[in-house]
Structures are given as C-alpha cells and as structure tokens.
Amino acid sequence: MIARVTHLHLHNAPLTTPIHSYKDGGQWYSINTTILTQHLRWAATALGNTVRIMPSNISICSLRSSGAMALLCADVDTDKSDY
C-alpha cells in the first residue's frame, strides 16, 4: 500500500485520487472490473489452446472464486487473518 501511495504522490495525483488509478498521457484513469476482465481474456487469447480455457469463460470474478478454492484446498484456516 505504501508503494502504491508513493507512486500516486510521485505522479502528482490529487489527494482524492482512488488507489486503483493510473496515469496515461497526462490523464488519470481508474482500473475497473471490465478492464481487468478484458485483459485476462486478451491473455487467454494470446496463449491460444495451451491453457484450454475459452476467453469468453473468463471474468475477474473467476479470480475470486479460484482464489477461495485454492485457499480451501491448501487447508488455510478460515479464521486466520494475519494480513
């Protein structure tokens, strides 16, 4: 989080700039679920049949459910919250 805030500060972001923003060509943009899903689908398309996943079946929500399943399969304590 410190690195992200430092990055925004170094790029003269206004204090109200959301943490999920980036600057391109002098203008600030926010990263959203649509953009993330689009990039994941582009990556799957670029990999072609090697991943055996149809780009249309990918969404950012896939990451949340896949991450939760990975934690469950790794037997991570659901009550543990050491962040």
Buried (B, 14 or more C-beta within 10 A) or exposed (E): EEEEEEBBEEEEBEEEBEEEBBBEEEEBEEEEEEEBBBEBBEEBEEEEEEEEBEBEEBBBEEEEEEEEEEEEEEEEEEEEEEE
